[in-house]
Amino acid sequence: MEVIPIKLTVLGCWAPYPRVSGACSGYLLQEAGRNLLIEAGNGILARLLQHIDLEELDAVILSHLHPDHIMDIYSLRHAIEAANREGRMQRRIPLYLPTGPAEDFDRIKGFNKAFVVQIIEDLPEPGTAEIAGFKVVFVPGKHNLPVFSMSIEGKKKLVYSGDTAYNPELIHLAQGADLFLCEASGQDKDADYLKENHLTARQAGQLAQRAGAKTLMITHFYPEYSLSELQQQAEAGFGQAVEVAREGATIQL
């Protein structure tokens, strides 16, 4: 029997703004014909449509509601509404998101012609749901907005950090992950500045090492930084080679 791998495609990896011709956070997870979009940052919709037709999208997860993670949800809303209006789709897309800040949540919640909104905080304990055929477990992160890290399991296990400061609960969530997709927002010199909201590349490596993750891919890069330097610092924390998220890159689990 043919084994169909889980595939992750990086649609965007920059924060809080993209490099020239780049895009902010967005990832497409695929297995056995199922398509899950994780994050919808600036510029990711055009890249998503390079890989799947809109009608093939099964669900969307937003880890939190900062602009660099949600701006293309507005474009996606219009695309889904148009597809339904024109008969190319006959359904709304499940959209999982946290509730704050209220202004952004209330606006997105109103897009009910395009999405079936599911509130992450209202999921049964311990924050578990079946989404697009994947088992997803959400754990609160440490950030200046409500944010959730998540474990996504099909035949393999992907863990995505979302935006978070160092969080021991993330080590538990990422135990034995086949792929740990982790933010690496800064260099060693930024540790004090980032300590309440984000991880350095070295801290991402340390989290992955303590969790026993099989593969670490770092992402969520400040666009003015050298990716090779972030990779080196992440590898120093992880103790082995580290993948670097690059737009259009795919990795099979």
C-alpha positions in Angstrom: 0.0 0.0 0.0 1.3 3.4 -0.9 2.1 5.6 2.1 1.0 9.2 1.5 3.3 11.5 3.5 2.2 14.6 5.4 3.6 17.6 3.6 4.1 21.1 5.0 4.6 24.0 2.5 5.8 27.4 3.8 3.7 30.2 2.3 5.3 33.0 4.3 7.8 33.3 7.1 8.5 37.0 7.9 7.4 39.1 10.9 6.3 41.7 11.6 6.6 42.7 8.0 7.9 40.9 4.9 11.0 41.2 2.9 10.6 42.5 -0.7 8.2 40.2 -2.5 7.8 38.1 0.6 4.9 37.2 2.9 4.2 36.9 6.6 3.2 33.8 8.5 1.3 31.1 6.6 1.7 27.3 6.3 -0.2 24.7 4.3 -0.4 21.2 5.8 -1.5 18.4 3.5 -2.2 14.7 4.0 -4.3 12.3 1.9 -6.1 15.1 0.0 -6.8 17.2 3.1 -5.7 20.8 3.2 -5.2 22.7 6.4 -4.1 26.4 6.4 -2.2 27.5 9.5 -2.1 31.3 9.8 -3.1 33.9 7.1 -0.5 36.6 7.2 0.1 39.3 4.7 0.5 37.9 1.1 -0.1 34.2 1.7 -3.4 33.8 -0.2 -1.7 34.2 -3.6 0.9 31.7 -2.6 -1.7 29.3 -1.3 -3.5 29.3 -4.6 -0.3 28.2 -6.3 -0.7 24.9 -4.5 -4.4 24.2 -4.2 -7.7 25.5 -5.6 -9.7 27.5 -3.1 -12.4 24.8 -3.2 -9.9 22.2 -1.8 -9.3 24.1 1.4 -10.7 22.2 4.4 -10.0 24.5 7.4 -8.0 27.4 8.7 -6.3 27.9 12.1 -5.1 31.3 13.4 -2.9 31.0 16.4 -3.5 34.6 17.4 -4.8 37.9 16.0 -1.7 40.0 15.3 -1.8 41.6 11.8 1.2 39.6 10.5 -0.8 36.4 11.1 -4.3 37.4 10.0 -4.3 40.1 7.3 -5.0 37.7 4.4 -8.1 36.3 6.2 -9.8 39.4 4.9 -8.9 38.5 1.3 -9.7 34.9 1.9 -13.1 35.9 3.2 -13.9 37.6 -0.1 -12.6 34.7 -2.2 -14.8 32.2 -0.4 -17.9 34.4 -0.5 -17.4 34.9 -4.2 -16.9 31.2 -4.8 -20.1 30.4 -3.0 -22.0 33.1 -4.8 -20.8 31.9 -8.2 -21.5 28.3 -7.5 -17.9 27.1 -7.4 -18.3 26.2 -3.7 -21.3 25.2 -1.6 -19.9 25.4 1.9 -18.2 27.6 4.4 -14.7 26.9 5.8 -14.2 26.1 9.5 -12.0 28.8 11.1 -10.4 28.3 14.5 -9.2 31.3 16.4 -8.8 32.9 19.9 -11.1 35.6 21.1 -8.8 38.6 21.6 -8.4 41.4 21.0 -12.1 41.9 20.8 -12.1 44.4 18.0 -10.4 42.0 15.6 -12.3 38.9 16.8 -15.7 40.6 16.5 -14.8 41.7 12.9 -13.7 38.3 11.8 -16.6 36.6 13.6 -18.9 38.6 11.4 -17.5 36.9 8.2 -20.2 34.2 8.6 -20.9 33.9 4.9 -17.4 32.5 4.4 -16.4 30.9 7.7 -17.9 28.7 10.4 -16.1 30.3 13.4 -14.8 28.0 16.1 -13.4 29.6 19.3 -10.3 27.8 20.5 -11.0 28.8 24.2 -14.4 27.1 24.0 -13.1 23.7 22.8 -13.5 20.8 25.3 -10.6 20.4 27.7 -7.7 20.0 27.1 -8.4 22.1 24.0 -8.6 19.2 21.6 -10.4 19.1 18.2 -10.5 17.2 15.0 -9.7 19.6 12.2 -9.6 18.6 8.6 -9.0 15.0 9.7 -6.1 15.9 12.0 -6.1 15.7 15.8 -5.2 19.1 17.0 -4.3 19.9 20.7 -4.0 23.6 21.6 -1.9 24.9 24.5 -1.8 28.6 25.6 1.4 30.4 24.7 3.1 33.4 26.3 2.5 36.6 24.3 1.0 40.0 24.6 -2.3 38.7 23.1 -4.1 35.4 23.6 -2.1 32.9 21.5 -2.0 29.1 21.2 0.7 26.7 20.3 -0.6 23.5 18.7 0.1 19.9 18.1 -1.3 18.5 14.8 -1.3 14.8 14.3 -2.2 12.6 11.3 0.2 9.8 10.5 2.9 12.0 11.8 3.1 14.8 14.4 3.7 18.4 13.7 4.0 21.0 16.5 3.7 24.7 15.8 4.8 27.2 18.4 2.8 30.2 17.2 4.2 33.4 18.8 5.4 32.7 22.3 8.1 33.4 24.8 9.9 30.5 26.4 7.2 28.1 27.7 7.8 24.8 29.5 4.4 23.6 28.4 5.6 23.8 24.8 8.3 21.3 25.6 5.7 18.8 26.8 3.5 19.5 23.7 6.4 19.0 21.3 7.6 15.7 22.9 8.7 13.4 20.1 7.4 15.7 17.3 8.3 14.6 13.8 8.6 18.3 12.9 8.7 21.2 15.3 7.9 24.4 13.5 9.1 27.1 15.9 9.4 30.8 15.8 12.9 32.3 16.0 12.2 36.0 16.1 15.6 37.1 17.3 19.3 36.6 17.8 21.0 36.0 21.2 21.4 39.8 21.7 17.7 40.2 21.6 16.9 37.8 24.5 16.0 40.5 27.0 14.0 42.5 24.6 12.0 39.5 23.5 11.7 37.6 26.8 8.0 38.4 27.4 6.7 37.6 23.9 9.1 35.8 21.6 11.9 33.3 21.3 15.4 33.7 20.1 16.7 31.2 17.6 18.9 29.6 20.3 15.9 29.2 22.6 13.9 27.6 19.8 16.8 25.1 19.4 16.8 24.4 23.2 13.1 23.8 23.3 13.4 21.3 20.4 16.3 19.6 22.1 14.5 19.2 25.4 11.4 18.0 23.7 13.3 15.3 21.7 11.9 16.7 18.4 13.1 14.8 15.4 13.4 17.8 13.1 13.3 21.5 13.9 12.3 24.1 11.3 12.7 27.8 12.5 10.4 30.5 11.1 8.9 34.0 11.9 12.0 35.9 11.0 12.8 39.6 11.4 13.4 40.5 7.8 16.6 42.6 8.5 18.4 39.6 10.0 20.7 37.1 8.3 19.0 33.7 8.2 22.3 31.9 8.3 23.1 33.5 11.7 19.7 32.6 13.1 20.3 29.0 11.8 23.7 28.8 13.4 22.3 29.9 16.8 19.3 27.5 16.5 21.7 24.7 15.7 23.8 25.6 18.8 20.7 25.2 20.9 19.4 22.1 19.2 22.7 20.3 18.9 22.1 19.2 15.3 21.1 20.5 11.9 18.1 22.9 11.7 15.8 23.6 8.7 15.1 27.2 7.8 11.6 28.1 6.6 11.8 29.6 3.1 8.8 30.6 1.0 7.7 27.9 -1.3 9.8 25.2 0.5 8.1 21.9 1.3 9.0 19.3 3.9 7.6 15.8 4.1 7.1 14.2 7.4 
